[in-house]
Amino acid sequence: MTINHQSAPVRTKPWVPAFVSSEEFDDREREYVLRVIDKKRSFRFHGSQEESDAAKLEKLYRDRLNVRHCLAVNAGTSALIAAMIGAGIGPGDEVIVPAYTYIATASAVLIARAVPVIVEVDDTLTMDPQALEAAITPHTKAIIPVHMKGIPCQMDEIMEIARRHRLLVIEDVAQANGGTYKGRALGSIGDAGCFSFQQYKLITAGEGGMIATNHETLYARASIYHDSAYGFWGLNQFPEVTLFPGENYRMSEINAALGLAQSERIDSLVSRLQHVKKRITAGIADIPELQLQRIPDPDGDVSYSLNFFLPDAVMAERFSQRLAEEGIPNGTIHNNGFADRHIYKNWTYIMEKRGASERDTPWTCASYTGNVEYSPDMCPNTLDWLSRAVAISLHQSLTDEDCDDAIKAIHKAMGRNG
């Protein structure tokens, strides 16, 4: 690869913030939050549920996802934990997770008292179905496919494997709210879908999460678990399900109001992002050294990240530096562009099998008779893909001129004049 390092950078204006979010609060967010304040109701179980913003947010997602049940919680991690508890996952169970995901995916498994089994990702940077099937043991109870960076997983293959082995599928949709797979909303394909409204997400409430499911018992148990006093508010809808101890994962009405206002414009945000990504990818399709990330369903890509691979890690680092010099911020595995907390080898407490109590961890639980082992080099394919990857964050405020600047900068950084 020849780097053509010339003159002034292609772009001198700021590109995008360090994270992508629709946190462009306007009159709608202000109106909804002030409505909560005026009602003097920040707790969802105070007063009529018909007036609750958390209940309205749940309805919005039930309608969007075409599922029977949605449960608003205080974080995406809480959604994962409550969904697993709702599904009956616990001590003695193994749950398969990808090697590239936010650490909360794996730590949620531990908090549910189960054991995470880490498997490779492929050129989609999502779970490799072949690695998934190879990791199944008699102890496997569930799979958590993660739609990383807005990219839908290979859900046909994953669901076929899961059904054949009678495994639960809990989709982690934290980074892909608004995405689809072959016409179906992400989060509605597996046994449950878990969303996040944390600040770094496309739709934000500062903090917050959502569980979506068609399973009555899972929903009932998750509802009980998300509120330690659920049976005491006079709202218990599930008399047939025995109450058990829970956490306090309830979403506040203020967070719900923000999430509701943001979620009402999700389709327009995703549409704009898809336009931006398609324009840039079309403009760099003639560069043979760049291998675009494979996307299982391009129409379902949320499109807030443009990811591609260079032939080797050294080329990726050099290209990344030159592209930044051309005014286009980007990231690699070495400059935190793919974030240490998202790569399995950096999950120290999992690699070392440490729990909150050294005397009692899911791995040493008497109910667990498996033997999962971890090492920093256990997923070489994942590390290879990530070491060669370059990511450019996209934003809904980017104009066509901004896109054309990126195309020119990428060509220039590759030593071209396009």
C-alpha distance (Angstrom), angle and dihedral (degrees) to the residues before:
residue distance angle dihedral
M1 . . .
T2 3.80 . .
I3 3.78 117.2 .
N4 3.77 113.7 -146.9
H5 3.81 101.5 -154.0
Q6 3.79 105.4 -172.4
S7 3.78 143.8 163.1
A8 3.79 122.9 -60.0
P9 3.80 121.4 -0.7
V10 3.79 118.7 -95.6
R11 3.79 91.9 -122.5
T12 3.79 129.1 36.1
K13 3.83 100.6 165.4
P14 3.82 119.2 90.4
W15 3.81 112.7 -89.0
V16 3.80 115.0 -159.0
P17 3.78 138.4 -31.4
A18 3.80 119.5 -92.3
F19 3.79 89.0 -97.9
V20 3.76 134.8 28.7
S21 3.78 119.5 -119.5
S22 3.76 136.9 140.4
E23 3.79 86.8 -124.9
E24 3.77 91.8 141.2
F25 3.77 93.7 125.5
D26 3.76 114.2 -161.9
D27 3.79 139.4 165.1
R28 3.79 92.5 -57.3
E29 3.82 93.8 60.1
R30 3.77 90.5 43.4
E31 3.80 91.8 50.3
Y32 3.80 94.3 48.9
V33 3.81 95.1 46.4
L34 3.81 92.9 46.2
R35 3.79 88.5 49.8
V36 3.80 88.9 59.0
I37 3.79 91.4 47.6
D38 3.80 92.5 47.7
K39 3.79 90.2 51.5
K40 3.83 88.9 50.2
R41 3.77 87.7 -134.6
S42 3.80 117.2 128.1
F43 3.84 94.5 147.2
R44 3.78 115.4 74.2
F45 3.82 96.9 -144.5
H46 3.80 92.8 55.5
G47 3.80 107.8 98.4
S48 3.77 132.5 -18.4
Q49 3.80 117.4 -5.2
E50 3.80 88.7 -144.8
E51 3.81 87.8 67.9
S52 3.80 95.0 44.9
D53 3.81 116.1 114.1
A54 3.81 89.0 -153.9
A55 3.80 88.7 57.3
K56 3.82 90.3 48.1
L57 3.81 90.2 50.5
E58 3.79 90.1 51.0
K59 3.80 90.6 51.6
L60 3.79 91.7 49.2
Y61 3.80 90.4 55.4
R62 3.80 93.7 43.0
D63 3.79 88.0 56.1
R64 3.82 94.8 42.1
L65 3.78 94.4 48.6
N66 3.81 96.9 34.3
V67 3.81 92.2 -129.7
R68 3.79 130.6 137.3
H69 3.80 98.3 -126.8
C70 3.79 139.6 33.4
L71 3.79 127.0 174.6
A72 3.82 122.0 -163.8
V73 3.80 114.5 -143.0
N74 3.79 136.4 172.8
A75 3.83 99.4 -100.5
G76 3.77 144.5 5.7
T77 3.80 90.0 -111.2
S78 3.80 89.2 53.7
A79 3.80 88.7 51.9
L80 3.81 91.3 54.7
I81 3.79 93.3 47.4
A82 3.80 95.2 45.7
A83 3.82 91.5 46.0
M84 3.80 91.2 52.9
I85 3.79 92.5 47.0
G86 3.79 87.9 46.4
A87 3.80 89.7 53.3
G88 3.79 92.0 51.2
I89 3.79 95.7 -109.3
G90 3.79 113.2 153.6
P91 3.82 147.0 113.9
G92 3.79 114.2 7.2
D93 3.82 94.6 21.3
E94 3.79 128.6 115.6
V95 3.82 121.0 -146.7
I96 3.80 120.3 -164.4
V97 3.82 116.9 -135.1
P98 3.82 132.4 172.9
A99 3.80 122.6 -102.2
Y100 3.79 90.3 -124.9
T101 3.79 112.9 57.9
Y102 3.79 138.8 97.0
I103 3.80 108.2 -69.5
A104 3.82 90.0 -116.7
T105 3.81 89.2 76.1
A106 3.79 91.1 63.2
S107 3.81 97.1 34.2
A108 3.81 90.4 52.8
V109 3.81 87.4 59.7
L110 3.81 89.4 54.4
I111 3.80 92.5 47.6
A112 3.81 87.8 54.0
R113 3.85 84.8 55.8
A114 3.82 92.3 -113.9
V115 3.82 129.7 120.5
P116 3.83 121.7 -107.7
V117 3.80 117.0 -134.8
I118 3.81 111.1 -160.1
V119 3.81 120.9 -146.4
E120 3.79 137.0 -178.8
V121 3.78 127.4 -88.2
D122 3.80 120.7 -143.6
D123 3.80 135.0 -150.3
T124 3.81 89.7 -55.4
L125 3.84 87.8 62.1
T126 3.80 85.7 -128.2
M127 3.80 130.7 99.4
D128 3.80 115.1 -48.7
P129 3.84 106.3 -130.0
Q130 3.81 92.3 -149.3
A131 3.80 91.8 52.9
L132 3.79 89.0 46.2
E133 3.79 94.0 55.8
A134 3.81 92.6 44.7
A135 3.83 90.1 55.7
I136 3.81 96.9 55.0
T137 3.81 114.6 115.1
P138 3.82 133.8 170.0
H139 3.83 86.0 -90.7
T140 3.81 95.6 57.0
K141 3.79 112.6 115.6
A142 3.80 105.1 162.5
I143 3.79 148.5 7.0
I144 3.80 125.8 -138.7
P145 3.81 109.6 -160.2
V146 3.80 110.2 -169.0
H147 3.81 120.9 -148.8
M148 3.81 93.3 -145.2
K149 3.78 121.7 -158.9
G150 3.80 90.4 -3.7
I151 3.83 94.1 -58.4
P152 3.82 116.6 134.0
C153 3.80 115.1 -125.2
Q154 3.80 122.3 -123.6
M155 3.78 90.1 -88.7
D156 3.82 98.3 169.9
E157 3.79 91.0 60.1
I158 3.80 94.2 39.9
M159 3.79 94.1 49.3
E160 3.80 92.3 46.9
I161 3.81 90.8 53.0
A162 3.79 91.8 45.2
R163 3.79 94.5 50.5
R164 3.78 92.8 45.7
H165 3.81 90.9 53.0
R166 3.83 94.1 36.4
L167 3.79 93.8 -119.5
L168 3.79 129.6 153.1
V169 3.81 119.1 -116.6
I170 3.80 119.3 -148.7
E171 3.80 111.1 -177.4
D172 3.80 117.1 -144.4
V173 3.81 101.7 -146.8
A174 3.80 96.0 165.7
Q175 3.82 92.2 121.0
A176 3.79 98.9 32.9
N177 3.80 109.4 53.9
G178 3.81 106.6 156.0
G179 3.80 94.7 25.5
T180 3.80 126.9 124.8
Y181 3.79 140.1 -161.7
K182 3.80 117.4 -146.7
G183 3.77 91.2 -25.9
R184 3.81 97.3 -45.1
A185 3.78 121.7 109.7
L186 3.78 114.6 -111.0
G187 3.78 107.7 -108.8
S188 3.80 93.3 37.9
I189 3.81 98.8 73.7
G190 3.80 103.2 68.6
D191 3.79 129.7 50.1
A192 3.80 88.5 -83.9
G193 3.79 138.6 2.4
C194 3.81 124.1 -147.7
F195 3.81 122.6 -156.2
S196 3.79 134.5 -172.1
F197 3.80 129.8 -147.8
Q198 3.80 95.0 -174.1
Q199 3.80 117.6 141.3
Y200 3.82 95.7 -97.3
K201 3.79 92.3 58.2
L202 3.80 129.5 94.7
I203 3.81 89.8 -113.5
T204 3.79 111.3 38.2
A205 3.77 138.5 -175.1
G206 3.80 91.6 170.7
E207 3.80 86.1 -103.3
G208 3.77 131.3 5.3
G209 3.77 146.1 106.1
M210 3.78 144.7 -156.4
I211 3.81 136.9 -145.0
A212 3.81 117.7 -152.6
T213 3.79 123.2 -169.6
N214 3.78 146.0 145.5
H215 3.81 92.3 -148.7
E216 3.79 114.2 105.0
T217 3.80 97.9 -158.2
L218 3.80 94.2 43.5
Y219 3.80 89.7 52.1
A220 3.79 92.7 46.2
R221 3.80 94.1 49.7
A222 3.82 92.8 43.5
S223 3.81 89.8 51.0
I224 3.79 91.2 51.5
Y225 3.81 92.4 45.8
H226 3.82 95.0 49.0
D227 3.82 91.5 61.2
S228 3.80 122.1 41.2
A229 3.82 89.9 -157.5
Y230 3.79 96.8 42.3
G231 3.77 93.0 125.8
F232 3.80 92.1 52.3
W233 3.81 103.5 57.7
G234 3.77 93.0 75.1
L235 3.80 88.8 -116.2
N236 3.79 101.9 100.0
Q237 3.80 105.1 143.0
F238 3.80 93.8 178.1
P239 3.80 110.7 65.3
E240 3.80 89.1 154.5
V241 3.84 91.4 62.1
T242 3.80 115.4 76.7
L243 3.80 111.8 -122.8
F244 3.80 117.0 -116.4
P245 3.84 136.1 176.4
G246 3.77 115.9 -69.0
E247 3.79 143.4 175.9
N248 3.80 130.1 -112.2
Y249 3.78 102.9 -104.1
R250 3.81 96.7 143.5
M251 3.81 119.0 144.6
S252 3.79 116.1 -125.5
E253 3.78 120.6 -125.2
I254 3.81 91.4 -118.2
N255 3.80 92.2 55.7
A256 3.79 88.7 44.7
A257 3.81 91.6 52.4
L258 3.81 91.2 52.9
G259 3.79 91.8 45.6
L260 3.79 91.5 48.8
A261 3.80 93.9 50.9
Q262 3.80 91.6 47.4
S263 3.81 95.4 44.2
E264 3.79 92.7 53.5
R265 3.82 89.1 70.8
I266 3.79 100.1 38.4
D267 3.81 95.7 113.2
S268 3.80 93.6 56.1
L269 3.82 90.8 48.2
V270 3.79 93.3 51.4
S271 3.80 91.9 44.7
R272 3.79 91.2 54.3
L273 3.81 92.9 46.8
Q274 3.79 91.1 50.0
H275 3.81 90.3 52.9
V276 3.80 90.7 51.2
K277 3.81 94.7 48.8
K278 3.81 94.8 45.0
R279 3.80 91.4 51.0
I280 3.79 93.0 52.1
T281 3.81 96.2 42.8
A282 3.79 90.8 50.2
G283 3.79 89.3 52.4
I284 3.81 95.0 53.1
A285 3.80 98.6 38.9
D286 3.81 90.3 104.6
I287 3.83 94.6 64.3
P288 3.81 106.5 96.4
E289 3.82 94.7 -168.9
L290 3.80 90.7 63.8
Q291 3.80 115.2 79.0
L292 3.77 108.4 -164.6
Q293 3.79 116.7 -137.9
R294 3.79 110.2 -96.7
I295 3.79 110.6 -114.2
P296 3.83 115.8 -158.6
D297 3.81 91.0 -148.4
P298 3.83 114.4 11.9
D299 3.81 91.5 -170.7
G300 3.80 89.2 60.5
D301 3.81 97.2 48.3
V302 3.82 111.5 119.2
S303 3.83 84.1 -148.6
Y304 3.79 103.8 -149.5
S305 3.80 92.9 127.8
L306 3.80 130.0 50.1
N307 3.80 108.4 -156.3
F308 3.78 128.9 -178.5
F309 3.80 139.1 160.7
L310 3.80 131.8 -123.4
P311 3.83 122.1 -151.0
D312 3.81 92.7 -99.8
A313 3.79 142.2 -0.4
V314 3.82 95.3 -99.7
M315 3.79 91.6 54.3
A316 3.79 90.2 47.6
E317 3.81 92.2 54.5
R318 3.81 93.7 46.1
F319 3.78 92.6 46.7
S320 3.80 91.4 47.3
Q321 3.79 91.6 53.3
R322 3.81 93.2 48.2
L323 3.79 91.9 47.2
A324 3.81 90.6 52.4
E325 3.79 89.0 50.5
E326 3.80 87.5 54.8
G327 3.80 88.8 58.7
I328 3.81 100.4 -99.1
P329 3.83 112.5 118.3
N330 3.78 112.7 -143.4
G331 3.77 141.2 158.3
T332 3.79 142.3 -131.2
I333 3.78 134.4 -176.9
H334 3.81 89.2 -93.1
N335 3.80 99.8 51.8
N336 3.80 96.6 43.0
G337 3.77 94.0 -99.8
F338 3.80 88.8 131.4
A339 3.83 90.9 35.5
D340 3.80 124.0 -122.6
R341 3.79 91.7 -119.5
H342 3.81 89.6 61.0
I343 3.83 97.3 56.3
Y344 3.81 118.3 81.9
K345 3.81 97.4 -137.7
N346 3.81 89.6 64.3
W347 3.82 94.0 54.1
T348 3.80 91.1 101.1
Y349 3.77 99.3 176.4
I350 3.80 90.5 51.8
M351 3.78 94.8 44.3
E352 3.83 87.6 52.0
K353 3.83 94.7 40.2
R354 3.78 93.8 -122.6
G355 3.78 123.9 160.0
A356 3.79 133.0 -174.9
S357 3.79 86.5 -89.1
E358 3.79 118.6 40.0
R359 3.81 88.3 -153.6
D360 3.77 95.3 59.1
T361 3.81 125.4 31.8
P362 3.81 131.3 153.2
W363 3.80 88.8 -108.3
T364 3.81 93.2 56.3
C365 3.80 96.1 39.3
A366 3.80 111.7 126.7
S367 3.81 89.3 -127.9
Y368 3.79 92.1 61.4
T369 3.78 115.9 82.3
G370 3.80 97.9 164.8
N371 3.78 127.4 101.6
V372 3.79 112.9 -137.4
E373 3.81 114.7 175.8
Y374 3.80 128.6 -166.4
S375 3.79 134.2 -161.6
P376 3.82 134.2 165.8
D377 3.82 91.0 -112.6
M378 3.81 97.6 44.8
C379 3.83 94.2 107.8
P380 3.84 105.4 43.2
N381 3.81 94.4 162.5
T382 3.80 90.9 56.5
L383 3.79 92.0 49.9
D384 3.80 91.1 47.4
W385 3.80 93.9 51.5
L386 3.80 92.5 46.0
S387 3.82 94.0 45.5
R388 3.82 89.9 57.2
A389 3.79 96.1 41.3
V390 3.79 128.6 105.2
A391 3.81 120.3 -169.0
I392 3.80 128.2 -160.6
S393 3.79 116.0 -167.2
L394 3.78 114.4 -134.9
H395 3.78 127.8 -154.6
Q396 3.77 134.1 -160.0
S397 3.82 90.7 -124.3
L398 3.81 93.0 64.0
T399 3.79 113.7 115.5
D400 3.79 128.7 -147.4
E401 3.82 87.0 -102.0
D402 3.81 89.0 55.4
C403 3.80 89.5 51.3
D404 3.79 91.4 50.6
D405 3.82 89.7 50.6
A406 3.80 89.0 54.8
I407 3.81 91.6 49.6
K408 3.81 91.5 51.0
A409 3.80 91.8 45.8
I410 3.81 92.9 50.6
H411 3.81 91.3 49.8
K412 3.79 91.6 47.0
A413 3.80 92.7 48.4
M414 3.80 88.1 52.5
G415 3.79 91.0 52.3
R416 3.79 96.4 -102.1
N417 3.77 133.2 124.0
G418 3.85 97.1 -143.5
